[in-house]
Amino acid sequence: MAVTTTFTIEGHKIKEYKGVVRGIIVRSPTIAQGIVGGLKNIVGGRIGAYTEMCEQARQQAYDLLLDHAHELGANAIVGLRYDASEVVSKGSATEVLCYGTAVVIEPE
C-alpha cells in the first residue's frame, strides 16, 4: 500500500476517496523501561528505553492504520500524520494516533 504525507502520489491519480482512517494505541513503559528511563532522567541524556517504547507505539498505530484502510478497500493513504499525547498523569501512558485519508489510486 502506498502511504505518503503529501496529498498526491506522483504518477497516479486518485480515483476514489474512502475516508479518514486511523490507528490508535495507548502504551506505557515496561517495568524495565521505567527503571532505566528513571535513572537516565536523573543523570540526563538520551533515554533509549523510552525511545524504543515510543517507536513501538508508532509502529503499532501505523499497522492499525493500514488495517483500517484495507478494510475500506483502499490501496493508498495520503496526508499521513501522527499525534501523541499523555493520557495518564505523570507520563505513565502515551496515546499515539496515526491518521490519514484512505484512497484508491490508479496510474495516470
C-alpha positions in Angstrom: 0.0 0.0 0.0 1.3 3.4 -0.9 1.5 5.8 2.0 2.6 9.5 1.9 2.4 12.6 4.0 1.5 14.6 0.8 -1.9 14.7 -0.7 -0.9 13.4 -4.1 1.2 10.4 -5.3 3.3 11.2 -8.3 2.4 9.3 -11.4 -1.1 8.3 -10.0 -4.5 9.9 -9.8 -6.9 9.5 -7.0 -9.9 7.6 -8.4 -11.9 7.4 -5.1 -11.8 8.7 -1.6 -12.7 6.1 1.0 -12.5 8.4 4.1 -10.4 9.1 7.1 -8.5 6.1 8.6 -6.8 5.9 11.9 -4.7 3.7 14.1 -4.6 4.4 17.8 -2.6 2.8 20.5 -2.0 3.6 24.2 1.3 2.4 25.6 3.1 2.6 28.9 6.7 1.7 29.6 7.5 -1.8 30.9 9.0 -2.0 34.4 12.5 -2.3 32.9 11.9 0.7 30.6 10.6 2.7 33.6 13.6 1.9 35.7 16.2 2.6 33.0 14.3 5.8 32.0 14.0 7.0 35.6 17.8 6.6 36.1 18.5 8.4 32.8 16.2 11.1 33.9 18.4 11.7 37.0 21.7 11.8 35.2 20.5 13.3 31.9 21.0 12.2 28.3 19.1 10.2 25.7 16.6 7.8 27.1 16.8 4.9 24.8 14.3 2.8 26.7 11.6 5.5 26.2 12.6 6.0 22.6 12.1 2.2 22.0 8.7 2.3 23.6 7.6 5.3 21.5 8.8 3.7 18.3 6.9 0.5 19.1 3.8 2.6 19.7 4.2 4.5 16.4 4.7 1.2 14.5 1.6 -0.4 16.1 -0.5 2.7 15.4 0.7 2.6 11.8 -0.1 -1.1 11.4 -3.6 -0.4 12.7 -4.0 2.4 10.2 -3.1 0.1 7.4 -5.6 -2.5 8.6 -8.3 0.2 8.7 -7.5 1.3 5.1 -7.6 -2.3 3.9 -11.0 -2.8 5.5 -12.3 0.1 3.4 -10.8 -1.2 0.2 -8.2 1.4 -0.2 -4.8 0.9 -1.9 -3.2 4.1 -0.7 -3.2 6.6 2.1 -2.5 10.3 1.6 -2.0 13.0 4.2 -0.4 10.7 6.8 0.1 12.3 10.2 1.0 11.3 13.7 -0.1 12.8 17.0 0.8 11.9 20.6 -0.5 12.9 24.0 -0.2 11.9 27.6 -3.3 10.1 28.8 -2.4 9.3 32.3 -0.8 11.8 34.7 3.0 11.8 35.4 3.7 10.3 31.9 2.8 6.7 32.7 0.9 6.2 29.4 1.1 7.8 26.0 -1.5 7.7 23.2 -0.2 7.6 19.7 -2.6 8.4 16.9 -1.7 7.8 13.2 -4.3 9.1 10.7 -4.7 10.0 7.0 -7.1 9.7 4.1 -7.7 6.3 2.5 -7.9 6.4 -1.3 -8.0 4.3 -4.3 -5.3 5.3 -6.8 -4.5 4.3 -10.4 -1.6 5.1 -12.7 -2.1 8.2 -14.8 
